[in-house]
Amino acid sequence: MMRRRVGRPGLVGTMARTAVVAGTATAVSGGMMRHANNKANQQAEAEAYEQQQQQQQYEQQAAAQQAAAQQAAAAAAPAPAASVDIVSEIKKLGDLKAAGLLTDEEFAAAKAKLLA
């Protein structure tokens, strides 16, 4: 019968144990690297998304400010002065009516149009 050795493992046992330890370390290291890369990619995507949202907000604010400035400029533009002097126009209509060129209905319609 063969005697079994007690104590240290033989050369083959030591090599096998070393291979198992090295393989396990490589697998764990690779997994940790993949996890770190995935986390870094997610963080970069989140930052890019946030930056894109900020850019869109800035563009919307700029467009709103531009529209407000245009409205303010339109509101600040002086209203055209009355190019027609109503009193003188009614006098002219009265003169035309007195000359017989306008009827009473035409005079009333023209006067109402000026006063409106």
C-alpha positions in Angstrom: 0.0 0.0 0.0 1.1 3.5 -0.8 1.7 5.9 1.9 0.1 9.2 1.8 2.3 12.2 2.4 1.3 14.4 5.2 2.5 18.0 5.2 3.3 20.1 2.2 1.6 19.5 -1.2 3.7 18.3 -4.0 4.8 20.3 -7.0 1.7 19.6 -9.1 -0.6 20.5 -6.2 1.2 23.8 -5.6 1.0 24.7 -9.3 -2.7 23.9 -9.4 -3.3 26.0 -6.3 -1.3 28.9 -7.9 -3.3 28.6 -11.1 -6.6 28.7 -9.3 -5.6 31.8 -7.2 -4.2 33.6 -10.3 -7.4 32.8 -12.4 -9.6 34.0 -9.6 -7.7 37.2 -9.2 -7.8 37.9 -12.9 -11.6 37.3 -13.0 -12.2 39.5 -10.0 -9.9 42.2 -11.4 -11.7 42.1 -14.8 -15.1 42.3 -13.2 -14.1 45.3 -11.1 -12.7 47.1 -14.2 -15.9 46.5 -16.2 -17.9 47.8 -13.3 -15.8 50.9 -13.0 -16.0 51.5 -16.7 -19.8 51.1 -16.7 -20.1 53.5 -13.8 -17.8 56.1 -15.6 -19.9 55.8 -18.8 -23.1 56.3 -16.9 -21.8 59.4 -15.2 -20.5 60.8 -18.5 -23.9 60.2 -20.1 -25.7 61.9 -17.2 -23.4 64.9 -17.4 -23.9 65.2 -21.2 -27.7 65.0 -20.8 -27.6 67.7 -18.1 -25.5 70.0 -20.3 -27.9 69.5 -23.2 -30.8 70.4 -20.9 -29.0 73.5 -19.8 -28.3 74.5 -23.4 -32.0 74.1 -24.3 -33.0 76.2 -21.3 -30.6 78.9 -22.3 -31.8 78.9 -25.9 -35.5 79.1 -24.7 -34.6 82.0 -22.3 -32.8 83.9 -25.1 -35.7 83.4 -27.5 -38.2 84.6 -24.8 -36.0 87.7 -24.1 -35.8 88.5 -27.8 -39.5 88.2 -28.2 -40.1 90.4 -25.1 -37.6 93.0 -26.5 -39.4 93.0 -29.9 -42.8 93.4 -28.1 -41.4 96.2 -26.0 -40.0 97.9 -29.1 -43.3 97.6 -30.8 -45.2 99.0 -27.8 -42.7 101.8 -27.4 -43.0 102.9 -31.0 -44.9 106.2 -31.1 -48.5 105.9 -32.2 -49.0 107.7 -35.5 -50.3 111.1 -34.9 -53.7 111.9 -36.1 -53.0 112.8 -39.7 -56.5 114.1 -40.1 -57.7 117.2 -38.2 -61.2 116.2 -37.4 -62.6 119.7 -37.0 -61.2 120.9 -40.3 -62.5 117.8 -42.1 -66.0 118.3 -40.7 -65.9 122.0 -41.8 -65.0 120.8 -45.3 -67.9 118.3 -45.3 -70.1 121.1 -44.1 -68.9 123.3 -47.0 -69.6 120.5 -49.5 -73.1 120.0 -48.0 -73.7 123.8 -48.2 -72.6 123.8 -51.9 -75.1 121.0 -52.5 -72.5 118.4 -53.4 -73.4 116.1 -50.4 -76.9 115.0 -49.2 -77.8 115.0 -45.5 -77.3 111.2 -45.4 -73.9 111.4 -47.0 -72.8 114.2 -44.7 -74.0 112.2 -41.6 -72.2 109.0 -42.8 -69.0 110.9 -43.5 -69.1 112.7 -40.2 -69.8 109.4 -38.3 -66.8 107.8 -40.1 -64.5 110.6 -39.0 -65.7 110.5 -35.4 -65.4 106.7 -35.2 
